Amino acid sequence: MAILKIARLGHPVLIRRADAVPDPAAPEMRRLVRDMAETMLDANGLGLAAPQVHVPLRVFVIRDGGSVFALFNPELTPLAEEREAGWEGCLSIPGLRGEVPRFARIAWRGLDAEGSPVSGEADGMAARVMQHEFDHLEGILYPMRMTDLSRLGFVEELSRAQQPPSAPGDAR
């Protein structure tokens, strides 16, 4: 396994739509998912999309309790129009946090690491992280979703202003 280099804001791989993965069970995809999981855990992230490690493919990994879950070629659908604002960070935008509105509840589906169809519903932090990572597959970074850029700042400055930018469980 290997720690992969994380693409940072400004790299073109982060603003293009990622390509579908034809065979999630291929050996190179298994290796990619293992390396992405190791990279995410090493960086203390909650999720990581393949474009963030310079691979323009539609796959992301997220923390699921004590394990890591990979989702290939995901599709997300809001289950209601209700949105919740929450603080997010991103491994590709180190040191910054912003308040981002996201759908409160979503349905998701895609393929697992064996290439089998999987689906479910998510709310709360799980829904936020899945939407954040899905956005990476669409070439969207969280500041593009923000409705109030006065709610974007460096973690240290936001902490001084008594805003909760680095509470446990922030989407990254």
C-alpha positions in Angstrom: 0.0 0.0 0.0 1.1 3.6 -0.6 0.3 7.1 0.5 -0.7 9.0 -2.6 -0.1 12.6 -3.4 -3.2 14.7 -2.9 -4.1 17.2 -5.7 -4.6 20.8 -4.4 -6.9 23.5 -5.4 -5.8 24.8 -8.8 -4.9 21.4 -10.3 -7.0 20.7 -13.5 -7.9 17.2 -12.4 -10.1 18.7 -9.6 -12.3 20.6 -12.0 -13.2 18.0 -14.6 -15.9 15.4 -14.6 -14.3 12.0 -13.8 -14.7 9.0 -16.1 -16.7 5.9 -15.2 -14.9 2.8 -13.9 -15.5 -0.1 -16.3 -14.5 -2.9 -13.9 -14.3 -2.1 -10.1 -13.0 -5.6 -9.4 -9.9 -5.2 -11.6 -6.6 -5.6 -9.7 -5.6 -1.9 -10.4 -8.9 -0.7 -8.9 -8.4 -2.8 -5.8 -4.9 -1.4 -5.4 -6.3 2.2 -6.0 -8.9 1.8 -3.3 -6.4 0.4 -0.8 -4.0 3.3 -1.5 -6.9 5.8 -1.3 -8.0 4.4 2.0 -4.5 4.5 3.4 -4.1 8.1 2.1 -7.4 9.2 3.6 -6.7 7.7 7.0 -3.1 9.1 7.0 -4.5 12.6 6.3 -7.3 12.2 8.9 -10.0 12.7 6.3 -13.5 11.4 6.3 -13.6 10.7 2.6 -11.4 10.9 -0.5 -12.3 10.9 -4.2 -10.0 9.5 -6.9 -9.6 12.8 -8.6 -8.0 14.1 -5.4 -5.2 11.6 -5.9 -4.8 12.6 -9.6 -6.9 9.7 -10.9 -9.9 11.0 -12.9 -12.2 8.0 -12.2 -15.6 7.8 -10.6 -14.8 6.2 -7.2 -14.6 7.5 -3.7 -13.8 6.0 -0.3 -15.4 7.1 3.0 -15.1 6.2 6.6 -17.9 3.9 7.7 -17.5 3.5 11.5 -14.2 1.7 11.9 -13.9 0.6 8.3 -13.6 2.2 4.9 -16.3 1.8 2.2 -15.6 2.3 -1.5 -18.3 3.3 -4.0 -17.7 3.1 -7.7 -19.8 5.0 -10.3 -22.1 6.4 -7.6 -25.4 8.1 -8.1 -26.9 10.3 -5.4 -30.6 11.4 -5.2 -32.0 13.9 -2.7 -34.9 12.4 -0.7 -36.3 15.8 0.2 -35.6 19.4 -0.6 -34.5 20.2 2.9 -30.9 21.4 3.2 -28.6 21.8 6.2 -25.7 24.1 6.4 -22.5 22.6 7.9 -18.8 23.3 8.1 -16.6 21.4 5.6 -12.9 21.1 4.9 -11.2 19.4 2.1 -7.9 17.5 1.8 -7.4 19.4 -1.5 -7.9 22.8 0.2 -5.8 22.4 3.3 -6.2 24.8 6.2 -9.6 26.3 5.1 -13.1 25.6 6.2 -16.4 26.8 4.8 -20.1 26.5 5.6 -21.8 24.6 2.8 -25.5 23.8 2.4 -26.2 20.1 1.5 -29.3 18.0 1.2 -30.2 16.6 4.6 -31.2 13.1 3.3 -30.0 11.2 0.2 -30.4 7.9 -1.5 -27.2 6.5 -3.0 -26.3 3.6 -5.3 -23.3 2.3 -7.2 -21.0 -0.6 -7.3 -18.9 -2.0 -4.5 -15.3 -3.2 -4.8 -16.5 -6.6 -6.1 -18.5 -4.9 -8.9 -21.8 -5.7 -7.2 -24.7 -3.2 -7.1 -25.2 -1.6 -3.7 -27.6 1.1 -2.5 -28.8 2.8 0.6 -29.9 6.0 2.2 -27.9 8.5 4.3 -28.5 11.5 6.4 -26.4 13.7 8.7 -22.7 13.6 8.4 -22.8 10.5 6.1 -25.0 12.3 3.6 -22.7 15.4 3.8 -19.5 13.4 3.2 -21.1 11.4 0.3 -22.2 14.6 -1.4 -18.8 16.3 -0.9 -17.0 13.3 -2.4 -19.5 13.0 -5.2 -19.0 16.6 -6.1 -15.3 15.8 -6.6 -16.3 13.3 -9.3 -18.3 16.1 -11.0 -15.4 18.6 -10.8 -17.0 20.7 -8.0 -15.1 21.9 -5.0 -17.0 22.9 -1.8 -16.4 26.7 -2.2 -18.4 26.4 -5.4 -21.4 25.3 -3.3 -21.1 28.0 -0.7 -23.8 30.7 -0.7 -22.0 33.1 1.7 -18.2 33.4 1.2 -18.0 35.3 4.5 -18.4 31.8 6.0 -15.0 30.7 4.4 -11.8 31.1 6.2 -8.6 29.7 7.6 -9.1 27.3 10.5 -7.0 29.3 12.9 -8.9 32.6 12.1 -12.3 31.0 12.3 -11.3 29.5 15.7 -10.4 32.9 17.0 -13.8 34.2 15.9 -15.6 31.4 17.9 -16.9 29.6 14.8 -16.9 25.8 14.8 -14.7 25.1 11.7 -12.9 22.0 13.0 -15.5 20.2 15.1 -15.0 16.5 15.1 -16.6 14.9 12.1 -16.3 17.9 9.7 -16.5 16.7 6.1 -13.1 16.7 4.4 
